């Protein structure tokens, strides 16, 4: 939300957090078992969601890089994640 951090998902199963101004990598988040197709920050910036080919959504604390929770139950790839106000 503050525009300072960019999140990207990759076929290498990681989510990376980047400093948007400098382009420097800040953190690599590892927990998905397959491609990561989508990432989204919550409106307050306190949570990052990632979804992927492993049929899960993972909720992260972007400040610490720690996984908060894994949401399982999809029967196929998660192509998109989004937060609602």
N, CA, C and O atoms as a Maestro MAE file, in Angstrom:
{
 s_m_m2io_version
 :::
 2.0.0
}

f_m_ct {
 s_m_title
 :::
 protein
 m_atom[340] {
  # First column is atom index #
  i_m_mmod_type
  r_m_x_coord
  r_m_y_coord
  r_m_z_coord
  i_m_residue_number
  s_m_chain_name
  s_m_pdb_residue_name
  s_m_pdb_atom_name
  i_m_atomic_number
  :::
  1 25 0.791 -1.223 0.000 1 A "UNK " " N  " 7
  2 3 0.000 0.000 0.000 1 A "UNK " " CA " 6
  3 2 0.830 1.283 0.000 1 A "UNK " " C  " 6
  4 15 0.376 2.317 -0.488 1 A "UNK " " O  " 8
  5 25 2.051 1.215 0.549 2 A "UNK " " N  " 7
  6 3 2.871 2.422 0.563 2 A "UNK " " CA " 6
  7 2 3.728 2.546 -0.692 2 A "UNK " " C  " 6
  8 15 4.437 3.539 -0.855 2 A "UNK " " O  " 8
  9 25 3.676 1.563 -1.575 3 A "UNK " " N  " 7
  10 3 4.424 1.611 -2.822 3 A "UNK " " CA " 6
  11 2 5.907 1.329 -2.694 3 A "UNK " " C  " 6
  12 15 6.641 1.440 -3.676 3 A "UNK " " O  " 8
  13 25 6.363 0.967 -1.508 4 A "UNK " " N  " 7
  14 3 7.796 0.756 -1.288 4 A "UNK " " CA " 6
  15 2 8.250 -0.665 -1.595 4 A "UNK " " C  " 6
  16 15 9.428 -0.887 -1.874 4 A "UNK " " O  " 8
  17 25 7.342 -1.622 -1.549 5 A "UNK " " N  " 7
  18 3 7.718 -3.022 -1.746 5 A "UNK " " CA " 6
  19 2 6.909 -3.628 -2.882 5 A "UNK " " C  " 6
  20 15 5.698 -3.430 -2.975 5 A "UNK " " O  " 8
  21 25 7.591 -4.365 -3.739 6 A "UNK " " N  " 7
  22 3 6.975 -5.109 -4.829 6 A "UNK " " CA " 6
  23 2 7.091 -6.587 -4.500 6 A "UNK " " C  " 6
  24 15 8.130 -7.038 -4.018 6 A "UNK " " O  " 8
  25 25 6.032 -7.344 -4.757 7 A "UNK " " N  " 7
  26 3 6.055 -8.798 -4.554 7 A "UNK " " CA " 6
  27 2 5.928 -9.477 -5.910 7 A "UNK " " C  " 6
  28 15 5.166 -9.034 -6.769 7 A "UNK " " O  " 8
  29 25 6.688 -10.565 -6.093 8 A "UNK " " N  " 7
  30 3 6.598 -11.340 -7.336 8 A "UNK " " CA " 6
  31 2 6.565 -12.822 -7.004 8 A "UNK " " C  " 6
  32 15 7.188 -13.274 -6.044 8 A "UNK " " O  " 8
  33 25 5.822 -13.575 -7.822 9 A "UNK " " N  " 7
  34 3 5.769 -15.026 -7.692 9 A "UNK " " CA " 6
  35 2 6.467 -15.638 -8.887 9 A "UNK " " C  " 6
  36 15 6.558 -15.012 -9.943 9 A "UNK " " O  " 8
  37 25 6.969 -16.872 -8.731 10 A "UNK " " N  " 7
  38 3 7.796 -17.452 -9.775 10 A "UNK " " CA " 6
  39 2 7.567 -18.949 -9.949 10 A "UNK " " C  " 6
  40 15 7.033 -19.626 -9.071 10 A "UNK " " O  " 8
  41 25 7.986 -19.440 -11.108 11 A "UNK " " N  " 7
  42 3 7.925 -20.881 -11.365 11 A "UNK " " CA " 6
  43 2 8.950 -21.644 -10.533 11 A "UNK " " C  " 6
  44 15 8.917 -22.874 -10.497 11 A "UNK " " O  " 8
  45 25 9.855 -20.939 -9.867 12 A "UNK " " N  " 7
  46 3 10.817 -21.618 -8.982 12 A "UNK " " CA " 6
  47 2 10.232 -21.864 -7.590 12 A "UNK " " C  " 6
  48 15 10.960 -22.258 -6.679 12 A "UNK " " O  " 8
  49 25 8.932 -21.638 -7.413 13 A "UNK " " N  " 7
  50 3 8.136 -21.872 -6.206 13 A "UNK " " CA " 6
  51 2 8.318 -20.822 -5.118 13 A "UNK " " C  " 6
  52 15 7.834 -21.011 -4.002 13 A "UNK " " O  " 8
  53 25 8.997 -19.731 -5.411 14 A "UNK " " N  " 7
  54 3 9.238 -18.713 -4.397 14 A "UNK " " CA " 6
  55 2 8.409 -17.463 -4.639 14 A "UNK " " C  " 6
  56 15 7.916 -17.210 -5.738 14 A "UNK " " O  " 8
  57 25 8.277 -16.694 -3.569 15 A "UNK " " N  " 7
  58 3 7.757 -15.332 -3.627 15 A "UNK " " CA " 6
  59 2 8.930 -14.447 -3.229 15 A "UNK " " C  " 6
  60 15 9.596 -14.705 -2.226 15 A "UNK " " O  " 8
  61 25 9.177 -13.417 -4.007 16 A "UNK " " N  " 7
  62 3 10.271 -12.500 -3.658 16 A "UNK " " CA " 6
  63 2 9.699 -11.125 -3.372 16 A "UNK " " C  " 6
  64 15 8.766 -10.670 -4.034 16 A "UNK " " O  " 8
  65 25 10.272 -10.476 -2.380 17 A "UNK " " N  " 7
  66 3 9.932 -9.107 -2.037 17 A "UNK " " CA " 6
  67 2 11.094 -8.222 -2.442 17 A "UNK " " C  " 6
  68 15 12.253 -8.515 -2.149 17 A "UNK " " O  " 8
  69 25 10.763 -7.134 -3.120 18 A "UNK " " N  " 7
  70 3 11.757 -6.236 -3.693 18 A "UNK " " CA " 6
  71 2 11.563 -4.818 -3.180 18 A "UNK " " C  " 6
  72 15 10.437 -4.400 -2.912 18 A "UNK " " O  " 8
  73 25 12.650 -4.083 -3.042 19 A "UNK " " N  " 7
  74 3 12.574 -2.657 -2.781 19 A "UNK " " CA " 6
  75 2 12.232 -1.999 -4.112 19 A "UNK " " C  " 6
  76 15 13.030 -2.051 -5.047 19 A "UNK " " O  " 8
  77 25 11.063 -1.383 -4.212 20 A "UNK " " N  " 7
  78 3 10.600 -0.836 -5.486 20 A "UNK " " CA " 6
  79 2 11.472 0.307 -5.995 20 A "UNK " " C  " 6
  80 15 11.602 0.477 -7.208 20 A "UNK " " O  " 8
  81 25 12.065 1.082 -5.116 21 A "UNK " " N  " 7
  82 3 12.889 2.223 -5.539 21 A "UNK " " CA " 6
  83 2 14.252 1.788 -6.061 21 A "UNK " " C  " 6
  84 15 14.707 2.272 -7.097 21 A "UNK " " O  " 8
  85 25 14.902 0.876 -5.345 22 A "UNK " " N  " 7
  86 3 16.269 0.496 -5.715 22 A "UNK " " CA " 6
  87 2 16.337 -0.745 -6.600 22 A "UNK " " C  " 6
  88 15 17.327 -0.961 -7.299 22 A "UNK " " O  " 8
  89 25 15.275 -1.563 -6.568 23 A "UNK " " N  " 7
  90 3 15.290 -2.823 -7.305 23 A "UNK " " CA " 6
  91 2 16.032 -3.935 -6.595 23 A "UNK " " C  " 6
  92 15 16.226 -5.008 -7.167 23 A "UNK " " O  " 8
  93 25 16.446 -3.708 -5.376 24 A "UNK " " N  " 7
  94 3 17.166 -4.714 -4.603 24 A "UNK " " CA " 6
  95 2 16.193 -5.713 -3.980 24 A "UNK " " C  " 6
  96 15 15.122 -5.343 -3.500 24 A "UNK " " O  " 8
  97 25 16.590 -6.988 -3.998 25 A "UNK " " N  " 7
  98 3 15.776 -8.025 -3.358 25 A "UNK " " CA " 6
  99 2 15.858 -7.857 -1.847 25 A "UNK " " C  " 6
  100 15 16.945 -7.710 -1.286 25 A "UNK " " O  " 8
  101 25 14.699 -7.880 -1.193 26 A "UNK " " N  " 7
  102 3 14.628 -7.759 0.259 26 A "UNK " " CA " 6
  103 2 14.526 -9.117 0.935 26 A "UNK " " C  " 6
  104 15 15.216 -9.376 1.921 26 A "UNK " " O  " 8
  105 25 13.649 -10.003 0.396 27 A "UNK " " N  " 7
  106 3 13.428 -11.311 1.021 27 A "UNK " " CA " 6
  107 2 12.981 -12.314 -0.027 27 A "UNK " " C  " 6
  108 15 12.414 -11.951 -1.057 27 A "UNK " " O  " 8
  109 25 13.247 -13.581 0.255 28 A "UNK " " N  " 7
  110 3 12.699 -14.676 -0.528 28 A "UNK " " CA " 6
  111 2 11.853 -15.519 0.406 28 A "UNK " " C  " 6
  112 15 12.334 -15.990 1.436 28 A "UNK " " O  " 8
  113 25 10.585 -15.711 0.045 29 A "UNK " " N  " 7
  114 3 9.643 -16.474 0.860 29 A "UNK " " CA " 6
  115 2 9.467 -17.840 0.224 29 A "UNK " " C  " 6
  116 15 9.118 -17.946 -0.951 29 A "UNK " " O  " 8
  117 25 9.709 -18.884 1.004 30 A "UNK " " N  " 7
  118 3 9.681 -20.253 0.480 30 A "UNK " " CA " 6
  119 2 8.679 -21.085 1.271 30 A "UNK " " C  " 6
  120 15 8.797 -21.211 2.490 30 A "UNK " " O  " 8
  121 25 7.689 -21.656 0.574 31 A "UNK " " N  " 7
  122 3 6.768 -22.593 1.203 31 A "UNK " " CA " 6
  123 2 5.885 -23.296 0.188 31 A "UNK " " C  " 6
  124 15 5.376 -24.380 0.471 31 A "UNK " " O  " 8
  125 25 5.690 -22.711 -0.985 32 A "UNK " " N  " 7
  126 3 4.875 -23.369 -2.008 32 A "UNK " " CA " 6
  127 2 5.620 -24.586 -2.552 32 A "UNK " " C  " 6
  128 15 6.850 -24.629 -2.547 32 A "UNK " " O  " 8
  129 25 4.861 -25.568 -3.018 33 A "UNK " " N  " 7
  130 3 5.434 -26.794 -3.571 33 A "UNK " " CA " 6
  131 2 5.470 -26.777 -5.095 33 A "UNK " " C  " 6
  132 15 5.969 -27.716 -5.714 33 A "UNK " " O  " 8
  133 25 4.941 -25.709 -5.707 34 A "UNK " " N  " 7
  134 3 4.907 -25.606 -7.170 34 A "UNK " " CA " 6
  135 2 4.837 -24.122 -7.550 34 A "UNK " " C  " 6
  136 15 4.888 -23.247 -6.685 34 A "UNK " " O  " 8
  137 25 4.720 -23.854 -8.844 35 A "UNK " " N  " 7
  138 3 4.683 -22.481 -9.376 35 A "UNK " " CA " 6
  139 2 3.810 -21.573 -8.516 35 A "UNK " " C  " 6
  140 15 2.761 -21.994 -8.028 35 A "UNK " " O  " 8
  141 25 4.241 -20.334 -8.330 36 A "UNK " " N  " 7
  142 3 3.438 -19.303 -7.683 36 A "UNK " " CA " 6
  143 2 2.903 -18.393 -8.784 36 A "UNK " " C  " 6
  144 15 3.676 -17.741 -9.484 36 A "UNK " " O  " 8
  145 25 1.585 -18.351 -8.935 37 A "UNK " " N  " 7
  146 3 0.966 -17.594 -10.017 37 A "UNK " " CA " 6
  147 2 0.492 -16.207 -9.623 37 A "UNK " " C  " 6
  148 15 0.365 -15.341 -10.489 37 A "UNK " " O  " 8
  149 25 0.225 -15.967 -8.342 38 A "UNK " " N  " 7
  150 3 -0.389 -14.707 -7.966 38 A "UNK " " CA " 6
  151 2 0.035 -14.281 -6.572 38 A "UNK " " C  " 6
  152 15 0.239 -15.108 -5.684 38 A "UNK " " O  " 8
  153 25 0.164 -12.971 -6.402 39 A "UNK " " N  " 7
  154 3 0.463 -12.392 -5.097 39 A "UNK " " CA " 6
  155 2 -0.375 -11.125 -4.921 39 A "UNK " " C  " 6
  156 15 -0.708 -10.456 -5.899 39 A "UNK " " O  " 8
  157 25 -0.713 -10.801 -3.676 40 A "UNK " " N  " 7
  158 3 -1.469 -9.580 -3.389 40 A "UNK " " CA " 6
  159 2 -1.219 -9.151 -1.949 40 A "UNK " " C  " 6
  160 15 -1.207 -9.973 -1.032 40 A "UNK " " O  " 8
  161 25 -1.019 -7.854 -1.769 41 A "UNK " " N  " 7
  162 3 -0.912 -7.291 -0.426 41 A "UNK " " CA " 6
  163 2 -2.300 -6.935 0.082 41 A "UNK " " C  " 6
  164 15 -3.161 -6.497 -0.680 41 A "UNK " " O  " 8
  165 25 -2.506 -7.131 1.391 42 A "UNK " " N  " 7
  166 3 -3.747 -6.671 2.012 42 A "UNK " " CA " 6
  167 2 -3.752 -5.144 2.000 42 A "UNK " " C  " 6
  168 15 -2.687 -4.535 1.894 42 A "UNK " " O  " 8
  169 25 -4.915 -4.513 2.105 43 A "UNK " " N  " 7
  170 3 -4.974 -3.051 2.071 43 A "UNK " " CA " 6
  171 2 -4.118 -2.363 3.131 43 A "UNK " " C  " 6
  172 15 -3.615 -1.264 2.896 43 A "UNK " " O  " 8
  173 25 -3.947 -2.988 4.288 44 A "UNK " " N  " 7
  174 3 -3.119 -2.381 5.334 44 A "UNK " " CA " 6
  175 2 -1.646 -2.775 5.236 44 A "UNK " " C  " 6
  176 15 -0.824 -2.289 6.013 44 A "UNK " " O  " 8
  177 25 -1.306 -3.645 4.296 45 A "UNK " " N  " 7
  178 3 0.085 -4.056 4.104 45 A "UNK " " CA " 6
  179 2 0.591 -5.065 5.106 45 A "UNK " " C  " 6
  180 15 1.761 -5.444 5.046 45 A "UNK " " O  " 8
  181 25 -0.240 -5.516 6.024 46 A "UNK " " N  " 7
  182 3 0.198 -6.421 7.085 46 A "UNK " " CA " 6
  183 2 0.226 -7.879 6.660 46 A "UNK " " C  " 6
  184 15 0.807 -8.712 7.355 46 A "UNK " " O  " 8
  185 25 -0.395 -8.201 5.525 47 A "UNK " " N  " 7
  186 3 -0.451 -9.575 5.048 47 A "UNK " " CA " 6
  187 2 -0.211 -9.606 3.544 47 A "UNK " " C  " 6
  188 15 -0.683 -8.741 2.806 47 A "UNK " " O  " 8
  189 25 0.523 -10.607 3.111 48 A "UNK " " N  " 7
  190 3 0.717 -10.876 1.694 48 A "UNK " " CA " 6
  191 2 0.126 -12.249 1.418 48 A "UNK " " C  " 6
  192 15 0.412 -13.202 2.143 48 A "UNK " " O  " 8
  193 25 -0.688 -12.361 0.388 49 A "UNK " " N  " 7
  194 3 -1.248 -13.652 -0.016 49 A "UNK " " CA " 6
  195 2 -0.564 -14.103 -1.293 49 A "UNK " " C  " 6
  196 15 -0.279 -13.293 -2.176 49 A "UNK " " O  " 8
  197 25 -0.298 -15.413 -1.389 50 A "UNK " " N  " 7
  198 3 0.249 -15.982 -2.621 50 A "UNK " " CA " 6
  199 2 -0.529 -17.239 -2.957 50 A "UNK " " C  " 6
  200 15 -0.910 -18.001 -2.069 50 A "UNK " " O  " 8
  201 25 -0.763 -17.451 -4.244 51 A "UNK " " N  " 7
  202 3 -1.494 -18.629 -4.694 51 A "UNK " " CA " 6
  203 2 -0.739 -19.312 -5.815 51 A "UNK " " C  " 6
  204 15 -0.051 -18.660 -6.600 51 A "UNK " " O  " 8
  205 25 -0.870 -20.640 -5.889 52 A "UNK " " N  " 7
  206 3 -0.086 -21.326 -6.897 52 A "UNK " " CA " 6
  207 2 -0.615 -22.655 -7.370 52 A "UNK " " C  " 6
  208 15 -1.729 -23.073 -7.053 52 A "UNK " " O  " 8
  209 25 0.234 -23.300 -8.143 53 A "UNK " " N  " 7
  210 3 -0.091 -24.574 -8.770 53 A "UNK " " CA " 6
  211 2 -0.228 -25.707 -7.762 53 A "UNK " " C  " 6
  212 15 -0.749 -26.770 -8.099 53 A "UNK " " O  " 8
  213 25 0.230 -25.499 -6.534 54 A "UNK " " N  " 7
  214 3 0.095 -26.520 -5.488 54 A "UNK " " CA " 6
  215 2 -1.287 -26.497 -4.833 54 A "UNK " " C  " 6
  216 15 -1.501 -27.152 -3.813 54 A "UNK " " O  " 8
  217 25 -2.229 -25.741 -5.418 55 A "UNK " " N  " 7
  218 3 -3.626 -25.674 -4.979 55 A "UNK " " CA " 6
  219 2 -3.804 -24.994 -3.632 55 A "UNK " " C  " 6
  220 15 -4.813 -25.216 -2.962 55 A "UNK " " O  " 8
  221 25 -2.855 -24.176 -3.223 56 A "UNK " " N  " 7
  222 3 -2.948 -23.514 -1.923 56 A "UNK " " CA " 6
  223 2 -2.837 -22.002 -2.061 56 A "UNK " " C  " 6
  224 15 -2.338 -21.474 -3.054 56 A "UNK " " O  " 8
  225 25 -3.323 -21.329 -1.022 57 A "UNK " " N  " 7
  226 3 -3.072 -19.910 -0.802 57 A "UNK " " CA " 6
  227 2 -2.282 -19.839 0.496 57 A "UNK " " C  " 6
  228 15 -2.664 -20.443 1.498 57 A "UNK " " O  " 8
  229 25 -1.192 -19.107 0.475 58 A "UNK " " N  " 7
  230 3 -0.393 -18.932 1.694 58 A "UNK " " CA " 6
  231 2 -0.469 -17.465 2.099 58 A "UNK " " C  " 6
  232 15 -0.320 -16.571 1.267 58 A "UNK " " O  " 8
  233 25 -0.702 -17.231 3.383 59 A "UNK " " N  " 7
  234 3 -0.713 -15.892 3.954 59 A "UNK " " CA " 6
  235 2 0.608 -15.670 4.673 59 A "UNK " " C  " 6
  236 15 1.031 -16.492 5.487 59 A "UNK " " O  " 8
  237 25 1.252 -14.558 4.369 60 A "UNK " " N  " 7
  238 3 2.579 -14.232 4.896 60 A "UNK " " CA " 6
  239 2 2.549 -12.929 5.680 60 A "UNK " " C  " 6
  240 15 1.698 -12.071 5.442 60 A "UNK " " O  " 8
  241 25 3.477 -12.785 6.611 61 A "UNK " " N  " 7
  242 3 3.780 -11.507 7.245 61 A "UNK " " CA " 6
  243 2 4.925 -10.915 6.425 61 A "UNK " " C  " 6
  244 15 6.055 -11.388 6.538 61 A "UNK " " O  " 8
  245 25 4.670 -9.894 5.602 62 A "UNK " " N  " 7
  246 3 5.741 -9.385 4.749 62 A "UNK " " CA " 6
  247 2 6.868 -8.691 5.509 62 A "UNK " " C  " 6
  248 15 7.981 -8.579 4.995 62 A "UNK " " O  " 8
  249 25 6.596 -8.229 6.715 63 A "UNK " " N  " 7
  250 3 7.646 -7.574 7.509 63 A "UNK " " CA " 6
  251 2 8.697 -8.578 7.968 63 A "UNK " " C  " 6
  252 15 9.892 -8.287 7.940 63 A "UNK " " O  " 8
  253 25 8.256 -9.753 8.389 64 A "UNK " " N  " 7
  254 3 9.191 -10.756 8.913 64 A "UNK " " CA " 6
  255 2 9.518 -11.853 7.900 64 A "UNK " " C  " 6
  256 15 10.534 -12.537 8.022 64 A "UNK " " O  " 8
  257 25 8.644 -12.017 6.896 65 A "UNK " " N  " 7
  258 3 8.821 -13.104 5.940 65 A "UNK " " CA " 6
  259 2 8.306 -14.442 6.443 65 A "UNK " " C  " 6
  260 15 8.513 -15.471 5.800 65 A "UNK " " O  " 8
  261 25 7.639 -14.433 7.589 66 A "UNK " " N  " 7
  262 3 7.124 -15.665 8.177 66 A "UNK " " CA " 6
  263 2 5.755 -16.018 7.603 66 A "UNK " " C  " 6
  264 15 4.929 -15.144 7.339 66 A "UNK " " O  " 8
  265 25 5.535 -17.313 7.418 67 A "UNK " " N  " 7
  266 3 4.235 -17.800 6.975 67 A "UNK " " CA " 6
  267 2 3.266 -17.708 8.141 67 A "UNK " " C  " 6
  268 15 3.571 -18.153 9.248 67 A "UNK " " O  " 8
  269 25 2.087 -17.124 7.889 68 A "UNK " " N  " 7
  270 3 1.036 -17.037 8.898 68 A "UNK " " CA " 6
  271 2 0.124 -18.254 8.840 68 A "UNK " " C  " 6
  272 15 -0.225 -18.829 9.871 68 A "UNK " " O  " 8
  273 25 -0.265 -18.648 7.611 69 A "UNK " " N  " 7
  274 3 -1.264 -19.708 7.472 69 A "UNK " " CA " 6
  275 2 -1.275 -20.206 6.037 69 A "UNK " " C  " 6
  276 15 -1.016 -19.449 5.102 69 A "UNK " " O  " 8
  277 25 -1.576 -21.490 5.873 70 A "UNK " " N  " 7
  278 3 -1.809 -22.069 4.556 70 A "UNK " " CA " 6
  279 2 -3.288 -22.400 4.428 70 A "UNK " " C  " 6
  280 15 -3.856 -23.076 5.286 70 A "UNK " " O  " 8
  281 25 -3.903 -21.927 3.368 71 A "UNK " " N  " 7
  282 3 -5.302 -22.206 3.086 71 A "UNK " " CA " 6
  283 2 -5.355 -23.269 1.996 71 A "UNK " " C  " 6
  284 15 -4.976 -23.014 0.853 71 A "UNK " " O  " 8
  285 25 -5.823 -24.453 2.351 72 A "UNK " " N  " 7
  286 3 -5.902 -25.568 1.414 72 A "UNK " " CA " 6
  287 2 -7.360 -25.885 1.141 72 A "UNK " " C  " 6
  288 15 -8.239 -25.503 1.913 72 A "UNK " " O  " 8
  289 25 -7.615 -26.574 0.055 73 A "UNK " " N  " 7
  290 3 -8.971 -26.980 -0.252 73 A "UNK " " CA " 6
  291 2 -9.316 -26.860 -1.720 73 A "UNK " " C  " 6
  292 15 -10.256 -27.500 -2.191 73 A "UNK " " O  " 8
  293 25 -8.561 -26.042 -2.458 74 A "UNK " " N  " 7
  294 3 -8.795 -25.978 -3.900 74 A "UNK " " CA " 6
  295 2 -8.437 -27.319 -4.522 74 A "UNK " " C  " 6
  296 15 -7.534 -28.009 -4.049 74 A "UNK " " O  " 8
  297 25 -9.135 -27.678 -5.563 75 A "UNK " " N  " 7
  298 3 -8.868 -28.941 -6.246 75 A "UNK " " CA " 6
  299 2 -7.965 -28.751 -7.454 75 A "UNK " " C  " 6
  300 15 -7.638 -29.708 -8.155 75 A "UNK " " O  " 8
  301 25 -7.563 -27.499 -7.691 76 A "UNK " " N  " 7
  302 3 -6.700 -27.204 -8.822 76 A "UNK " " CA " 6
  303 2 -5.918 -25.931 -8.539 76 A "UNK " " C  " 6
  304 15 -6.021 -25.354 -7.456 76 A "UNK " " O  " 8
  305 25 -5.155 -25.510 -9.499 77 A "UNK " " N  " 7
  306 3 -4.279 -24.353 -9.391 77 A "UNK " " CA " 6
  307 2 -5.015 -23.093 -8.961 77 A "UNK " " C  " 6
  308 15 -6.127 -22.827 -9.418 77 A "UNK " " O  " 8
  309 25 -4.391 -22.321 -8.081 78 A "UNK " " N  " 7
  310 3 -4.900 -21.003 -7.698 78 A "UNK " " CA " 6
  311 2 -4.228 -19.989 -8.626 78 A "UNK " " C  " 6
  312 15 -3.027 -19.742 -8.522 78 A "UNK " " O  " 8
  313 25 -5.013 -19.406 -9.529 79 A "UNK " " N  " 7
  314 3 -4.468 -18.473 -10.517 79 A "UNK " " CA " 6
  315 2 -4.488 -17.030 -10.059 79 A "UNK " " C  " 6
  316 15 -3.768 -16.201 -10.616 79 A "UNK " " O  " 8
  317 25 -5.302 -16.702 -9.050 80 A "UNK " " N  " 7
  318 3 -5.388 -15.316 -8.611 80 A "UNK " " CA " 6
  319 2 -5.771 -15.245 -7.142 80 A "UNK " " C  " 6
  320 15 -6.512 -16.086 -6.632 80 A "UNK " " O  " 8
  321 25 -5.250 -14.227 -6.476 81 A "UNK " " N  " 7
  322 3 -5.636 -13.924 -5.105 81 A "UNK " " CA " 6
  323 2 -5.913 -12.426 -5.023 81 A "UNK " " C  " 6
  324 15 -5.292 -11.639 -5.737 81 A "UNK " " O  " 8
  325 25 -6.839 -12.032 -4.160 82 A "UNK " " N  " 7
  326 3 -7.177 -10.619 -3.985 82 A "UNK " " CA " 6
  327 2 -7.789 -10.427 -2.612 82 A "UNK " " C  " 6
  328 15 -8.375 -11.349 -2.046 82 A "UNK " " O  " 8
  329 25 -7.648 -9.222 -2.080 83 A "UNK " " N  " 7
  330 3 -8.264 -8.860 -0.823 83 A "UNK " " CA " 6
  331 2 -9.457 -7.950 -1.106 83 A "UNK " " C  " 6
  332 15 -9.473 -7.222 -2.098 83 A "UNK " " O  " 8
  333 25 -10.440 -8.000 -0.237 84 A "UNK " " N  " 7
  334 3 -11.631 -7.174 -0.353 84 A "UNK " " CA " 6
  335 2 -11.708 -6.254 0.862 84 A "UNK " " C  " 6
  336 15 -11.323 -6.630 1.969 84 A "UNK " " O  " 8
  337 25 -12.203 -5.069 0.640 85 A "UNK " " N  " 7
  338 3 -12.400 -4.131 1.749 85 A "UNK " " CA " 6
  339 2 -13.760 -4.297 2.354 85 A "UNK " " C  " 6
  340 15 -14.105 -3.591 3.301 85 A "UNK " " O  " 8
  :::
 }
 m_bond[339] {
  # First column is bond index #
  i_m_from
  i_m_to
  i_m_order
  :::
  1 1 2 1
  2 2 3 1
  3 3 4 2
  4 3 5 1
  5 5 6 1
  6 6 7 1
  7 7 8 2
  8 7 9 1
  9 9 10 1
  10 10 11 1
  11 11 12 2
  12 11 13 1
  13 13 14 1
  14 14 15 1
  15 15 16 2
  16 15 17 1
  17 17 18 1
  18 18 19 1
  19 19 20 2
  20 19 21 1
  21 21 22 1
  22 22 23 1
  23 23 24 2
  24 23 25 1
  25 25 26 1
  26 26 27 1
  27 27 28 2
  28 27 29 1
  29 29 30 1
  30 30 31 1
  31 31 32 2
  32 31 33 1
  33 33 34 1
  34 34 35 1
  35 35 36 2
  36 35 37 1
  37 37 38 1
  38 38 39 1
  39 39 40 2
  40 39 41 1
  41 41 42 1
  42 42 43 1
  43 43 44 2
  44 43 45 1
  45 45 46 1
  46 46 47 1
  47 47 48 2
  48 47 49 1
  49 49 50 1
  50 50 51 1
  51 51 52 2
  52 51 53 1
  53 53 54 1
  54 54 55 1
  55 55 56 2
  56 55 57 1
  57 57 58 1
  58 58 59 1
  59 59 60 2
  60 59 61 1
  61 61 62 1
  62 62 63 1
  63 63 64 2
  64 63 65 1
  65 65 66 1
  66 66 67 1
  67 67 68 2
  68 67 69 1
  69 69 70 1
  70 70 71 1
  71 71 72 2
  72 71 73 1
  73 73 74 1
  74 74 75 1
  75 75 76 2
  76 75 77 1
  77 77 78 1
  78 78 79 1
  79 79 80 2
  80 79 81 1
  81 81 82 1
  82 82 83 1
  83 83 84 2
  84 83 85 1
  85 85 86 1
  86 86 87 1
  87 87 88 2
  88 87 89 1
  89 89 90 1
  90 90 91 1
  91 91 92 2
  92 91 93 1
  93 93 94 1
  94 94 95 1
  95 95 96 2
  96 95 97 1
  97 97 98 1
  98 98 99 1
  99 99 100 2
  100 99 101 1
  101 101 102 1
  102 102 103 1
  103 103 104 2
  104 103 105 1
  105 105 106 1
  106 106 107 1
  107 107 108 2
  108 107 109 1
  109 109 110 1
  110 110 111 1
  111 111 112 2
  112 111 113 1
  113 113 114 1
  114 114 115 1
  115 115 116 2
  116 115 117 1
  117 117 118 1
  118 118 119 1
  119 119 120 2
  120 119 121 1
  121 121 122 1
  122 122 123 1
  123 123 124 2
  124 123 125 1
  125 125 126 1
  126 126 127 1
  127 127 128 2
  128 127 129 1
  129 129 130 1
  130 130 131 1
  131 131 132 2
  132 131 133 1
  133 133 134 1
  134 134 135 1
  135 135 136 2
  136 135 137 1
  137 137 138 1
  138 138 139 1
  139 139 140 2
  140 139 141 1
  141 141 142 1
  142 142 143 1
  143 143 144 2
  144 143 145 1
  145 145 146 1
  146 146 147 1
  147 147 148 2
  148 147 149 1
  149 149 150 1
  150 150 151 1
  151 151 152 2
  152 151 153 1
  153 153 154 1
  154 154 155 1
  155 155 156 2
  156 155 157 1
  157 157 158 1
  158 158 159 1
  159 159 160 2
  160 159 161 1
  161 161 162 1
  162 162 163 1
  163 163 164 2
  164 163 165 1
  165 165 166 1
  166 166 167 1
  167 167 168 2
  168 167 169 1
  169 169 170 1
  170 170 171 1
  171 171 172 2
  172 171 173 1
  173 173 174 1
  174 174 175 1
  175 175 176 2
  176 175 177 1
  177 177 178 1
  178 178 179 1
  179 179 180 2
  180 179 181 1
  181 181 182 1
  182 182 183 1
  183 183 184 2
  184 183 185 1
  185 185 186 1
  186 186 187 1
  187 187 188 2
  188 187 189 1
  189 189 190 1
  190 190 191 1
  191 191 192 2
  192 191 193 1
  193 193 194 1
  194 194 195 1
  195 195 196 2
  196 195 197 1
  197 197 198 1
  198 198 199 1
  199 199 200 2
  200 199 201 1
  201 201 202 1
  202 202 203 1
  203 203 204 2
  204 203 205 1
  205 205 206 1
  206 206 207 1
  207 207 208 2
  208 207 209 1
  209 209 210 1
  210 210 211 1
  211 211 212 2
  212 211 213 1
  213 213 214 1
  214 214 215 1
  215 215 216 2
  216 215 217 1
  217 217 218 1
  218 218 219 1
  219 219 220 2
  220 219 221 1
  221 221 222 1
  222 222 223 1
  223 223 224 2
  224 223 225 1
  225 225 226 1
  226 226 227 1
  227 227 228 2
  228 227 229 1
  229 229 230 1
  230 230 231 1
  231 231 232 2
  232 231 233 1
  233 233 234 1
  234 234 235 1
  235 235 236 2
  236 235 237 1
  237 237 238 1
  238 238 239 1
  239 239 240 2
  240 239 241 1
  241 241 242 1
  242 242 243 1
  243 243 244 2
  244 243 245 1
  245 245 246 1
  246 246 247 1
  247 247 248 2
  248 247 249 1
  249 249 250 1
  250 250 251 1
  251 251 252 2
  252 251 253 1
  253 253 254 1
  254 254 255 1
  255 255 256 2
  256 255 257 1
  257 257 258 1
  258 258 259 1
  259 259 260 2
  260 259 261 1
  261 261 262 1
  262 262 263 1
  263 263 264 2
  264 263 265 1
  265 265 266 1
  266 266 267 1
  267 267 268 2
  268 267 269 1
  269 269 270 1
  270 270 271 1
  271 271 272 2
  272 271 273 1
  273 273 274 1
  274 274 275 1
  275 275 276 2
  276 275 277 1
  277 277 278 1
  278 278 279 1
  279 279 280 2
  280 279 281 1
  281 281 282 1
  282 282 283 1
  283 283 284 2
  284 283 285 1
  285 285 286 1
  286 286 287 1
  287 287 288 2
  288 287 289 1
  289 289 290 1
  290 290 291 1
  291 291 292 2
  292 291 293 1
  293 293 294 1
  294 294 295 1
  295 295 296 2
  296 295 297 1
  297 297 298 1
  298 298 299 1
  299 299 300 2
  300 299 301 1
  301 301 302 1
  302 302 303 1
  303 303 304 2
  304 303 305 1
  305 305 306 1
  306 306 307 1
  307 307 308 2
  308 307 309 1
  309 309 310 1
  310 310 311 1
  311 311 312 2
  312 311 313 1
  313 313 314 1
  314 314 315 1
  315 315 316 2
  316 315 317 1
  317 317 318 1
  318 318 319 1
  319 319 320 2
  320 319 321 1
  321 321 322 1
  322 322 323 1
  323 323 324 2
  324 323 325 1
  325 325 326 1
  326 326 327 1
  327 327 328 2
  328 327 329 1
  329 329 330 1
  330 330 331 1
  331 331 332 2
  332 331 333 1
  333 333 334 1
  334 334 335 1
  335 335 336 2
  336 335 337 1
  337 337 338 1
  338 338 339 1
  339 339 340 2
  :::
 }
}
